[in-house]
């Protein structure tokens, strides 16, 4: 399985998980796109890749911005959002919590069905939010 990490996840965290989990491919945003590439553009582009990667993001705005939300709703992507607060953790805490929750992220991503999951700062359990096609409905993502 391929995982695509956006720019809101520290590159060091993506690289560390790539070393930890060599059974899967970890791709960081800046490895394929310019730093200023719009979210709507890279989301649409990666949805055409073979295989389509699972998105790992730290950008909750994607789930609130109407244009980005619309694009995500229409794409066959599985999307994991690291909840607000992850970015404020010390690096050592980010590292061990990410390693702790990574097997659950991988398990939740397979079998593939376009869905959104939230990874809480506690890293205790991945939370199902919605199918991507249902985004923006009654159970609006946080």
N, C-alpha and C positions, 0 to 999 in steps of 0.2 A: 504494500500500500504506500502511496505517496502522501506526504503532509506538506502543506504550504503555510509557512509562518509569515504573517504580515509584519510591517515595520513597527507595530506597537508592542511587539514581543521583543525583548532584547536579543540581539544576534547571538550573544554568548549562550543564552538559554537554548536557542534552536540548535546551535552547534553541539552543545553538551548532550542534548537529547539524541542528536544524530549519532554521536559516539556511543551513547548508552544503548540505543536500539538500532543495531545494524541490520536488522531484518526488514526495516522499512526505510524509505528514502525521505529525507528532510530537505526541503527547499526553502531558502530564505528569500523574502521579497527582493532584496537588492541583488541577488544572484541572477535574476531574470528581468527586472524592471528598473527604470530610473527611479530615484528617490521621490520625485514629485509626481509619479503616475497616480492618476485619480483612482480611488477605490472602485468606482464603477467600471473603469477600464480593465484593471487587473482581474477583478472578479469575472468579468465577461470573458477575458482571454483564457484564464486557467480552466474555465468550464469547457473549453474546446480541446484541452490536452488529453492525451491518451497514455496512461490512465488519468482520469480526472482526480486531482488531489483533494484531500480533506483539508479544509481551511482551519488554521489555529490563529486566533486573533486576540488582540488586547484592546481593540477599538469598538467599544459599545455604541459609538455614534453610527456605525454601519446599520445597526438595528433600529435607529431612531430617525436618521436622515431619510426623508421620503424617497429621494432618487436612488439612494443606495439600497434601501429596503426593497424597492420595486425590482431592482436588478437581481438582488439575492433571491427574492420570491420566485422569479422566473427561471432560475438556474438549477441544475441538478447537483447542487453542492451540499456537502455536510459541513457544518460550521460550528466550531467550538470557540466560545468566548471566555477568555480568562477574565473573571469578574473584576470590577474596580477594586483597587487595593493591592493587587498583585504587583503593580509597578512600584508601589511604595515600600514593598518588603525589601529587606537587605538581600544582597545577592545570595548569600549562603542559605537564607530561608526560601528564596525563589527556587534555588537549585534542588534542595531536598524535597520540597513540596511538589515540584514538577515531576521529579523521578517517582515519587510516591503515587501520584495520580495518573501517570502516563499509561500504565497497563489498562486502566479503566477507559481512558480516552481511546486507545486502540480497540478495545473490545466493543465500545459503544459505536465506533465508526464502521463496524462490520457485523452483519451484512450492511452494505451501503443502502441507505435511503436518505434522500435529501431532508436533513433535519438540522435543528439548532440546539446546541447544548451549552450549558453554563458551567464553568469550572470555578467553584467558590474558592475564596482565599484559604479556607480551612483545608482544601484539597482532600476533603473527606469522601466525597462522592460527586460524580458528574451528574448534573441535573438536566433532564430533558426539558426543553422549553417549548418547541413547536416543530411541526413539519415546515420546511421552508415555504411551501405553497400556501400555508395558513398564516404566515407572518402578517402582522398588522391587524389581526382579527381581535376577538374578545380577550384572548390571553396574551396581551402585548408583552414582548420581552423587556426585561429590566435594563 
